């Protein structure tokens, strides 16, 4: 193994320019680009498309028919579709009470903030 060597002479000119060009700079020296909402939206849409592709593959591979009964309704569905529908209904069963609780907490916060902005209650001053 060799030890690192320190060169005291300056770097040679690149393309006739005494300073190195921007392409030869390290990536860490380049200015950092701010993240934007459109960039985040693009990443989210690519991830969403990948999830949809996986769901499509799941449904296509599970095409056998299954008999489904729900609240008196009877029918047949492919197994993949029936499983996806049951997952969606399960998510909704969890999301609805959660949404109600979030709305309840926001309403309580608004009421508390309204009381604090109003100041002390009117009454006799001594």
Secondary structure by P-SEA (a helix, b strand, c coil): cccbbbbcccccccccccccccccccccccbbbbbcaaaaaaaaaaaaaaaaaaaaaaaaaacbbbbbbcccccccccaaaaaaaaaaaaaaaaaaaaaaaaaaaaaaaaaaaaaaaacccccccc
